[in-house]
C-alpha cells in the first residue's frame, strides 16, 4: 500500500507541475520563471497554501481567493488523472522500471491531451522531448514485445528494445506524415498538424510499433465517433470544424499503454 500511496502523492505533485506547463507552454511562457504560480485572471502570485494539489481547489470552491474569478476545472482534473494513473501503474506492476516508464508516458499524454483540447497546440517540449525520453528509457527499461526484440533475440535485449522504440517512432510518424500530405493534396487544406506527427513518434518511442499502431487506430475511432457527435449536437459545420486529434490520441494512448502494460 505504501508504494501506491507514494505514487498518488507523486502524481498530485507532478500533475500540479503539468498544469503549469499546460498553461504556459502554449503561450510561450517560461515554466520556471516566475517560479511561483499566479492567477491567470488577476495575475497575483498564489500563496503556497492555496496551491496544494486538488485540496486547495476544493477548499477555495474553485475560485481565486483574491479576485474570486473561477479557476478552470482542468486544474483538479489533471492533478487527479495523473495521481490515479500513477497509482494504477504501481498497483498493477509494482514499484519497478516498467511501471515508472508507464507513469512517464501517462504524464506526457495527459499534458498533451489537455493542451490540444484547450489550445489546439502540442508543445515540442512534450512531443520531441518525450520521444527522446522514450528512446533513452527503452535502453534502460527494455521493451520485451514487438518485432525487433524477436529478430534480435540472440543479441543484447537492450539493442532490440531500442530498435523497437526507434521503429515505432519512425514508422508511425512517417505513416501519419504521408496521410497528412495526401489529405492536403486531395482536400487542399491541412487535416493533421505536425504536432500530431511528432506526438505519435513519442508514443512509438515509449510503446513500440504495435502499441503506437493500436493507438492510431483507436484514436481515429474515438475522434470520428466523438467528433461527429459533437458536430451534430453543437451544430458545427463539418467542413470547417477542427478536431483536436491529439486529445483523442492521448486518450487512446493511455488505454492502449495500460492494456499492453504486462507485455512491454
C-alpha positions as CSV (number, residue, x, y, z in Angstrom):
1,X,0.0,0.0,0.0
2,X,2.9,2.4,0.7
3,X,4.2,2.4,-2.9
4,X,0.7,3.2,-4.1
5,X,0.2,6.0,-1.6
6,X,3.6,7.5,-2.6
7,X,2.5,7.2,-6.2
8,X,-0.6,9.2,-5.5
9,X,1.4,11.9,-3.8
10,X,3.9,12.0,-6.7
11,X,1.1,12.1,-9.2
12,X,-0.6,15.0,-7.5
13,X,2.7,17.0,-7.4
14,X,3.6,16.2,-11.0
15,X,0.0,16.9,-12.1
16,X,0.3,20.3,-10.5
17,X,3.5,21.0,-12.5
18,X,1.8,19.7,-15.7
19,X,-0.8,22.3,-15.1
20,X,1.9,25.0,-15.1
21,X,3.2,23.6,-18.4
22,X,-0.3,23.3,-20.0
23,X,-1.0,27.0,-19.3
24,X,2.4,28.4,-20.0
25,X,3.9,26.5,-22.9
26,X,1.2,27.3,-25.5
27,X,1.7,31.0,-24.5
28,X,5.5,30.8,-24.9
29,X,6.0,31.5,-21.2
30,X,8.8,30.0,-19.1
31,X,7.8,27.1,-16.8
32,X,10.5,28.1,-14.3
33,X,10.2,31.9,-14.2
34,X,8.3,33.1,-12.3
35,X,8.7,30.0,-10.1
36,X,5.5,30.7,-8.2
37,X,2.1,30.1,-9.8
38,X,-0.2,33.0,-10.4
39,X,-3.8,33.6,-11.1
40,X,-4.5,33.9,-14.9
41,X,-7.2,36.5,-14.2
42,X,-5.7,38.9,-11.7
43,X,-2.0,37.8,-12.2
44,X,-1.4,37.8,-8.4
45,X,1.0,35.2,-7.0
46,X,-0.8,32.3,-5.5
47,X,0.4,31.6,-1.9
48,X,1.6,28.1,-1.0
49,X,-1.5,27.1,1.0
50,X,-3.7,28.0,-2.0
51,X,-1.6,25.9,-4.3
52,X,-1.9,22.4,-2.6
53,X,-2.9,20.0,-5.4
54,X,-6.6,19.2,-5.5
55,X,-7.2,20.2,-1.9
56,X,-6.8,23.9,-2.4
57,X,-9.3,23.9,-5.3
58,X,-11.9,22.2,-3.2
59,X,-11.3,24.5,-0.2
60,X,-11.5,27.6,-2.4
61,X,-14.6,26.4,-4.1
62,X,-12.9,26.6,-7.5
63,X,-12.3,30.4,-7.2
64,X,-9.2,32.6,-6.8
65,X,-9.0,33.9,-3.2
66,X,-8.2,37.4,-4.3
67,X,-10.3,38.2,-7.4
68,X,-12.9,35.4,-6.9
69,X,-12.7,34.5,-10.6
70,X,-13.4,30.9,-11.4
71,X,-10.4,28.5,-11.6
72,X,-10.6,26.2,-14.6
73,X,-11.8,22.7,-13.8
74,X,-8.8,21.5,-15.8
75,X,-6.5,22.0,-12.8
76,X,-8.0,19.5,-10.5
77,X,-8.8,17.1,-13.4
78,X,-5.2,17.0,-14.5
79,X,-3.9,16.5,-10.9
80,X,-6.5,13.8,-10.2
81,X,-5.9,12.0,-13.5
82,X,-2.1,12.0,-13.0
83,X,-2.5,10.7,-9.4
84,X,-4.9,7.9,-10.5
85,X,-2.6,6.9,-13.4
86,X,0.5,6.7,-11.2
87,X,-1.5,4.7,-8.6
88,X,-2.9,2.3,-11.1
89,X,0.5,1.8,-12.7
90,X,2.2,1.0,-9.4
91,X,-0.7,-1.1,-8.2
92,X,-0.7,-3.2,-11.4
93,X,3.0,-3.7,-11.9
94,X,4.7,-2.8,-8.6
95,X,7.5,-0.3,-8.0
96,X,9.5,-1.5,-11.0
97,X,11.0,0.1,-14.1
98,X,8.2,-0.8,-16.4
99,X,5.7,1.0,-14.0
100,X,7.9,4.1,-13.9
101,X,8.1,4.2,-17.7
102,X,4.3,3.8,-17.8
103,X,4.0,6.7,-15.3
104,X,6.2,8.9,-17.5
105,X,4.2,8.1,-20.6
106,X,0.9,8.8,-18.8
107,X,2.1,12.2,-17.5
108,X,3.1,13.3,-21.0
109,X,-0.1,12.0,-22.6
110,X,-2.3,13.7,-20.0
111,X,-0.5,17.0,-20.6
112,X,-0.7,16.7,-24.4
113,X,-4.4,15.8,-24.2
114,X,-5.1,18.9,-22.1
115,X,-3.0,21.3,-24.2
116,X,-4.5,20.2,-27.5
117,X,-8.1,20.3,-26.2
118,X,-7.6,23.7,-24.6
119,X,-5.2,25.5,-27.0
120,X,-5.0,23.2,-30.1
121,X,-1.3,23.0,-29.6
122,X,1.0,20.1,-29.0
123,X,4.2,21.6,-27.5
124,X,7.6,20.3,-28.7
125,X,8.7,20.1,-25.1
126,X,6.4,17.1,-24.7
127,X,6.4,15.6,-28.2
128,X,10.1,15.9,-29.2
129,X,11.3,15.8,-25.6
130,X,9.1,12.8,-24.9
131,X,10.4,11.0,-28.0
132,X,14.0,11.4,-26.7
133,X,13.0,10.3,-23.2
134,X,11.2,7.2,-24.6
135,X,14.2,6.2,-26.7
136,X,16.5,6.6,-23.7
137,X,14.3,4.6,-21.4
138,X,14.0,1.8,-23.9
139,X,17.7,1.1,-23.3
140,X,17.4,1.0,-19.5
141,X,13.9,-0.4,-19.2
142,X,13.7,-2.8,-22.2
143,X,10.6,-3.4,-24.3
144,X,10.0,-7.2,-24.4
145,X,7.4,-7.3,-27.1
146,X,7.4,-6.3,-30.8
147,X,9.3,-7.2,-33.9
148,X,12.9,-6.1,-33.2
149,X,13.3,-8.0,-29.8
150,X,12.3,-11.2,-31.7
151,X,14.5,-10.5,-34.7
152,X,17.4,-9.6,-32.4
153,X,16.7,-12.4,-29.9
154,X,20.3,-13.6,-29.8
155,X,21.7,-10.0,-29.4
156,X,21.6,-7.7,-26.4
157,X,18.0,-7.2,-25.4
158,X,18.7,-3.5,-24.8
159,X,19.6,-3.2,-28.5
160,X,16.4,-5.0,-29.5
161,X,14.4,-2.7,-27.3
162,X,16.0,0.5,-28.6
163,X,15.5,-0.7,-32.2
164,X,11.8,-1.4,-31.5
165,X,11.3,2.0,-29.9
166,X,13.1,3.6,-32.9
167,X,10.9,1.6,-35.3
168,X,7.8,2.6,-33.5
169,X,8.7,6.2,-33.6
170,X,9.9,6.3,-37.2
171,X,7.2,4.2,-38.9
172,X,4.3,5.8,-37.1
173,X,5.4,9.3,-37.7
174,X,6.2,8.5,-41.4
175,X,2.7,7.0,-41.9
176,X,0.9,9.9,-40.3
177,X,3.1,12.4,-42.2
178,X,2.2,10.7,-45.5
179,X,-1.5,10.7,-44.6
180,X,-1.2,14.4,-43.8
181,X,0.4,15.0,-47.2
182,X,-2.2,13.0,-49.1
183,X,-5.0,14.8,-47.3
184,X,-3.6,18.2,-48.2
185,X,-3.2,17.3,-51.8
186,X,-6.7,16.0,-52.1
187,X,-8.6,18.5,-49.9
188,X,-6.3,21.5,-50.4
189,X,-6.3,22.2,-46.6
190,X,-4.5,20.9,-43.6
191,X,-6.1,17.8,-42.0
192,X,-3.4,16.9,-39.5
193,X,-0.8,19.2,-37.8
194,X,2.9,18.4,-37.5
195,X,2.3,18.2,-33.8
196,X,0.2,15.1,-34.3
197,X,3.0,13.5,-36.3
198,X,5.5,14.3,-33.5
199,X,3.1,13.0,-30.9
200,X,2.8,9.6,-32.5
201,X,6.6,9.4,-32.7
202,X,6.7,10.0,-28.9
203,X,4.1,7.3,-28.3
204,X,6.0,4.9,-30.6
205,X,9.3,5.6,-28.7
206,X,7.5,4.5,-25.5
207,X,5.3,1.7,-26.7
208,X,6.9,0.3,-29.8
209,X,5.4,-0.3,-33.2
210,X,2.5,-2.5,-32.0
211,X,1.4,-0.1,-29.3
212,X,1.5,3.0,-31.5
213,X,-0.4,1.4,-34.4
214,X,-3.1,0.4,-32.0
215,X,-3.1,3.9,-30.6
216,X,-3.5,5.5,-34.0
217,X,-6.4,3.2,-34.8
218,X,-8.2,3.7,-31.5
219,X,-7.6,7.5,-31.6
220,X,-9.1,7.7,-35.1
221,X,-12.2,5.8,-34.0
222,X,-12.6,7.9,-30.9
223,X,-12.1,11.1,-32.9
224,X,-14.6,10.1,-35.6
225,X,-17.3,9.0,-33.2
226,X,-17.0,11.8,-30.6
227,X,-16.2,14.4,-33.3
228,X,-19.3,13.5,-35.4
229,X,-21.4,13.5,-32.3
230,X,-20.1,16.9,-31.2
231,X,-20.7,18.3,-34.7
232,X,-24.3,17.1,-34.7
233,X,-25.2,18.2,-31.2
234,X,-23.3,21.5,-31.4
235,X,-24.5,22.1,-34.9
236,X,-21.0,22.8,-36.2
237,X,-20.0,22.8,-39.9
238,X,-18.1,19.6,-40.6
239,X,-16.0,21.2,-43.3
240,X,-14.6,23.9,-41.1
241,X,-14.6,22.2,-37.6
242,X,-11.1,21.5,-36.4
243,X,-10.9,18.2,-34.4
244,X,-8.3,18.1,-31.6
245,X,-6.9,14.8,-32.8
246,X,-4.1,15.0,-30.4
247,X,-6.5,14.8,-27.5
248,X,-8.1,11.6,-28.8
249,X,-4.6,10.2,-29.5
250,X,-3.7,11.0,-25.9
251,X,-6.8,9.1,-24.5
252,X,-6.2,6.2,-26.9
253,X,-2.5,6.1,-25.9
254,X,-3.4,5.8,-22.2
255,X,-5.9,3.0,-22.9
256,X,-3.5,1.0,-25.2
257,X,-0.5,1.6,-22.9
258,X,-2.3,0.2,-19.9
259,X,-3.8,-2.7,-21.9
260,X,-0.3,-3.7,-23.2
261,X,1.4,-3.0,-19.9
262,X,2.2,-6.6,-19.0
263,X,3.7,-7.3,-22.4
264,X,6.1,-4.3,-22.6
